[in-house]
Amino acid sequence: MAIKKSNKIPSILKRLVAQLKAKGFSVGAATAIATKSLQKSGNLKKGSRTATKKGSKRGKMTPGQRAKDRAVKRRGGKASELTFNRKSNSVSKKKKK
């Protein structure tokens, strides 16, 4: 019996393709750009559209979680110390009470 390969497109790739299409790219161009970009960043395996462990993890994150993750990598600190603004897709430190 042959092993069936999954043709499921990773959620991180779907999301980036949708963002590029919203900017006016055709479906083919958006898919090519997204695939190349995600392969370069290590979210997709080279030469395929299969998610890496990193890509699967980031694909399961919400936009706020990804923004906090990026901010922690850049600034340091803890994600719990940050608050996410969904209108501007930005993160800032929580105000002290």
DASUL-V566392 format. One record per backbone hydrogen bond with DSSP energy under -0.5 kcal/mol. NH is the residue of the N-H (numbers start at 1). CO is the residue of the C=O. If there is no record, write none. Layout:
BEGIN
{{NH;CO} {NH;CO}}
END
This chain:
BEGIN
{{5;3} {10;49} {13;10} {14;10} {15;11} {16;12} {17;13} {18;14} {19;15} {20;16} {21;17} {22;18} {23;19} {24;21} {25;20} {30;26} {31;27} {32;28} {33;29} {34;30} {35;31} {36;32} {37;33} {38;34} {39;35} {40;36} {41;37} {42;38} {42;39} {43;38} {44;38} {45;50} {48;45} {52;43} {56;52} {57;53} {58;54} {59;55} {60;56} {60;57} {61;58} {66;62} {67;63} {68;64} {69;65} {70;66} {71;67} {72;68} {73;69} {74;70} {75;71} {76;71} {76;72} {81;78} {82;79} {83;92} {85;90} {86;84} {89;85} {90;85} {92;83} {94;81}}
END
